[in-house]
Amino acid sequence: MQVSEPAPPGKQARRPSPFLLVLLGIVGVGALMYAMWPAASPKGAPSNQPREQRKAAAQGTKGTGDLSVRLDELKQPPPAPTSETPRNPFRFYVKPPPPPPPRPAPPPPLNPGDQGYVAPPPPPPPPIPPIPLKFMGTLEQGNKKVAIFSDGRGLPQYASEGQLVLGQYRVVKIQVESVVMEYADGRGRQTIPMRGQ
């Protein structure tokens, strides 16, 4: 590695002038643009045509080609198709529309005397209302379990399996954390969970 010696105190290193640097930069950019600039194509033949077409176009302008139109060659029949169904590459296949949906059956006559009258089905029975008791817990009387109920209005009610509560609800089964009850006539069986002590 060489180390340049400092200039003697009386002489200073000369720097190129800024004007000369700018001029050299402009010349360099111009030379680069000239080297990258596309070559001009000849007039009359666009540069996007293949060489054969450009040659034919150049020969046609010189007058060496035959410019007569042969209409009899256009009247020749087309070649026979190779398959049974002709192919047309310029036509797209259009799928036929689906068949229309079947029409709904006409409604039955509304008057009971008309032929084909169908009576409407009876309305469903109203839902059975829930049993409005709260199961508070159980207690043991000997070997018998007794459930404790509250209707929210008065004193608690006590009943064992098979007995009626308030004369309307029968206790079917007493379980650990719930009780199974139904109405006195046997409908509307429900499981009531324990809700407090």
RODO-2510 file (C-alpha; in nm, 4 decimals, decimal comma):
residues 197
     n   res          X          Y          Z
     1     m     0,0000     0,0000     0,0000
     2     q     0,1398     0,3294    -0,1025
     3     v     0,0896     0,6404     0,0977
     4     s     0,0887     0,9649    -0,0903
     5     e     0,3204     1,2248     0,0460
     6     p     0,1694     1,5555     0,1470
     7     a     0,2249     1,8390    -0,0930
     8     p     0,5024     2,0789    -0,0003
     9     p     0,3777     2,3818     0,1890
    10     g     0,4107     2,6122    -0,1074
    11     k     0,2163     2,3869    -0,3531
    12     q    -0,1486     2,2777    -0,3247
    13     a    -0,3144     1,9862    -0,5140
    14     r    -0,5169     2,1067    -0,8137
    15     r    -0,8854     2,0152    -0,8266
    16     p    -1,0825     1,9954    -1,1493
    17     s    -1,3272     2,2790    -1,1981
    18     p    -1,6989     2,2077    -1,1310
    19     f    -1,7862     2,3218    -1,4837
    20     l    -1,5659     2,0493    -1,6323
    21     l    -1,7283     1,7831    -1,4077
    22     v    -2,0812     1,8863    -1,5125
    23     l    -1,9821     1,8830    -1,8799
    24     l    -1,8323     1,5330    -1,8506
    25     g    -2,1500     1,4075    -1,6754
    26     i    -2,3766     1,5428    -1,9539
    27     v    -2,1602     1,3832    -2,2242
    28     g    -2,1643     1,0466    -2,0373
    29     v    -2,5432     1,0471    -2,0022
    30     g    -2,5867     1,1391    -2,3690
    31     a    -2,3565     0,8546    -2,4798
    32     l    -2,5478     0,6076    -2,2619
    33     m    -2,8848     0,7185    -2,4003
    34     y    -2,7579     0,6944    -2,7575
    35     a    -2,6348     0,3380    -2,6977
    36     m    -2,9688     0,2297    -2,5467
    37     w    -3,1961     0,4118    -2,7966
    38     p    -3,3846     0,1626    -3,0252
    39     a    -3,2849     0,1604    -3,3882
    40     a    -3,5299     0,3398    -3,6151
    41     s    -3,7426     0,0982    -3,8227
    42     p    -3,7834     0,1631    -4,1963
    43     k    -4,0899     0,3596    -4,2923
    44     g    -4,3848     0,1597    -4,4253
    45     a    -4,3104    -0,1591    -4,2254
    46     p    -4,4076    -0,1587    -3,8576
    47     s    -4,1516    -0,3201    -3,6305
    48     n    -4,4059    -0,5612    -3,4784
    49     q    -4,4459    -0,7597    -3,8056
    50     p    -4,2455    -1,0767    -3,8702
    51     r    -3,9541    -1,0586    -4,1127
    52     e    -4,1379    -1,2465    -4,3886
    53     q    -4,4229    -0,9972    -4,3850
    54     r    -4,1813    -0,7046    -4,3910
    55     k    -3,9975    -0,8585    -4,6866
    56     a    -4,3257    -0,9186    -4,8710
    57     a    -4,4347    -0,5623    -4,8015
    58     a    -4,1003    -0,4309    -4,9284
    59     q    -4,1263    -0,6425    -5,2457
    60     g    -4,4876    -0,5316    -5,3015
    61     t    -4,3795    -0,1694    -5,2959
    62     k    -4,1129    -0,2423    -5,5610
    63     g    -4,3778    -0,3696    -5,8073
    64     t    -4,2438    -0,7245    -5,8457
    65     g    -4,5565    -0,8987    -5,6975
    66     d    -4,8766    -0,9961    -5,8806
    67     l    -5,1672    -0,7730    -5,7730
    68     s    -5,4493    -0,9442    -5,9677
    69     v    -5,7459    -1,0780    -5,7683
    70     r    -5,8420    -1,4397    -5,8392
    71     l    -6,2134    -1,4580    -5,7595
    72     d    -6,2503    -1,8104    -5,9012
    73     e    -6,0304    -1,9454    -5,6190
    74     l    -6,2701    -1,7993    -5,3648
    75     k    -6,5652    -1,9928    -5,5146
    76     q    -6,4192    -2,3363    -5,4441
    77     p    -6,6176    -2,5517    -5,1971
    78     p    -6,4726    -2,5831    -4,8478
    79     p    -6,2956    -2,9065    -4,7577
    80     a    -6,5124    -3,1904    -4,6261
    81     p    -6,5216    -3,2149    -4,2481
    82     t    -6,3328    -3,5050    -4,0943
    83     s    -6,5913    -3,5769    -3,8226
    84     e    -6,9698    -3,6008    -3,8280
    85     t    -7,0251    -3,2802    -3,6330
    86     p    -6,8650    -2,9655    -3,7745
    87     r    -6,6387    -2,7692    -3,5462
    88     n    -6,6493    -2,3941    -3,5362
    89     p    -6,3697    -2,2433    -3,3258
    90     f    -6,5389    -1,9014    -3,3329
    91     r    -6,8629    -2,0228    -3,1769
    92     f    -6,8957    -2,0935    -2,8070
    93     y    -7,1198    -2,3684    -2,6746
    94     v    -7,4197    -2,2260    -2,4976
    95     k    -7,5736    -2,4637    -2,2471
    96     p    -7,9498    -2,4967    -2,2964
    97     p    -8,1590    -2,3489    -2,0168
    98     p    -8,2896    -2,5920    -1,7537
    99     p    -8,6489    -2,7066    -1,7873
   100     p    -8,9005    -2,4958    -1,5979
   101     p    -9,0005    -2,6236    -1,2526
   102     p    -9,3247    -2,8206    -1,2366
   103     r    -9,6336    -2,6211    -1,1640
   104     p    -9,7710    -2,6563    -0,8117
   105     a   -10,0905    -2,8541    -0,7704
   106     p   -10,4013    -2,6371    -0,7583
   107     p   -10,5376    -2,5819    -0,4078
   108     p   -10,8329    -2,7995    -0,3047
   109     p   -11,1793    -2,6475    -0,3178
   110     l   -11,2731    -2,4387    -0,0162
   111     n   -11,6419    -2,5264     0,0106
   112     p   -11,7369    -2,8514     0,1906
   113     g   -11,9970    -2,9415    -0,0779
   114     d   -11,7511    -2,9272    -0,3722
   115     q   -11,5984    -3,2391    -0,5226
   116     g   -11,2427    -3,3049    -0,3996
   117     y   -11,2880    -3,1002    -0,0840
   118     v   -11,0353    -3,1881     0,1841
   119     a   -11,1148    -3,0787     0,5374
   120     p   -10,8318    -2,8857     0,7035
   121     p   -10,6606    -3,0682     0,9892
   122     p   -10,7813    -2,9791     1,3362
   123     p   -10,5687    -2,7253     1,5222
   124     p   -10,3108    -2,8747     1,7567
   125     p   -10,4048    -2,8842     2,1225
   126     p   -10,2826    -2,5880     2,3248
   127     p    -9,9537    -2,6464     2,5023
   128     i    -9,9756    -2,7609     2,8608
   129     p    -9,8728    -2,4806     3,0962
   130     p    -9,5725    -2,5493     3,3210
   131     i    -9,6342    -2,6522     3,6788
   132     p    -9,5937    -2,3320     3,8881
   133     l    -9,4224    -2,4897     4,1885
   134     k    -9,0659    -2,4566     4,3163
   135     f    -8,8927    -2,7677     4,4456
   136     m    -8,7161    -2,6550     4,7632
   137     g    -8,5639    -2,9835     4,8837
   138     t    -8,6374    -3,3168     5,0486
   139     l    -8,6615    -3,4590     5,3976
   140     e    -8,6745    -3,8142     5,5340
   141     q    -8,9671    -3,9466     5,7388
   142     g    -8,8530    -4,2914     5,8405
   143     n    -8,7680    -4,4730     5,5158
   144     k    -8,9910    -4,2413     5,3111
   145     k    -8,8732    -3,9344     5,1117
   146     v    -9,0872    -3,6239     5,1214
   147     a    -9,0479    -3,3331     4,8778
   148     i    -9,0912    -2,9734     4,9878
   149     f    -9,2612    -2,7328     4,7460
   150     s    -9,3433    -2,3631     4,7412
   151     d    -9,5999    -2,1894     4,5233
   152     g    -9,4656    -1,8466     4,6257
   153     r    -9,7890    -1,7432     4,8016
   154     g    -9,8235    -1,9333     5,1263
   155     l    -9,6804    -2,2022     5,3456
   156     p    -9,4594    -2,4767     5,2020
   157     q    -9,6310    -2,7917     5,0741
   158     y    -9,5112    -3,1455     5,1552
   159     a    -9,5762    -3,4554     4,9426
   160     s    -9,4238    -3,7983     4,8859
   161     e    -9,4301    -4,0044     4,5645
   162     g    -9,7867    -4,0614     4,4385
   163     q    -9,9465    -3,7818     4,6473
   164     l   -10,1133    -3,4630     4,5175
   165     v    -9,9865    -3,1098     4,5849
   166     l   -10,2535    -2,8386     4,6092
   167     g   -10,4994    -3,0952     4,4734
   168     q   -10,3756    -3,0441     4,1122
   169     y   -10,0207    -3,1827     4,0725
   170     r    -9,9047    -3,5411     4,1392
   171     v    -9,5507    -3,6250     4,2515
   172     v    -9,4278    -3,9074     4,0263
   173     k    -9,0678    -3,9511     4,1448
   174     i    -8,8398    -3,7757     4,3908
   175     q    -8,4751    -3,7660     4,2838
   176     v    -8,1621    -3,6208     4,4464
   177     e    -8,1712    -3,2731     4,2831
   178     s    -8,5037    -3,2769     4,0985
   179     v    -8,8573    -3,4093     4,1134
   180     v    -9,0826    -3,5461     3,8363
   181     m    -9,4412    -3,4181     3,8473
   182     e    -9,7558    -3,4262     3,6340
   183     y   -10,1084    -3,2904     3,6433
   184     a   -10,3637    -3,4918     3,8403
   185     d   -10,5165    -3,6307     3,5181
   186     g   -10,1758    -3,7718     3,4044
   187     r   -10,0784    -3,5189     3,1353
   188     g    -9,7958    -3,2652     3,1230
   189     r    -9,5180    -3,4627     3,2929
   190     q    -9,2297    -3,2283     3,3842
   191     t    -8,8993    -3,2433     3,5670
   192     i    -8,8590    -2,9602     3,8185
   193     p    -8,5019    -2,8942     3,9400
   194     m    -8,4199    -2,7989     4,2991
   195     r    -8,4061    -2,4193     4,3345
   196     g    -8,3067    -2,3539     4,6902
   197     q    -8,3369    -2,4562     5,0555
***
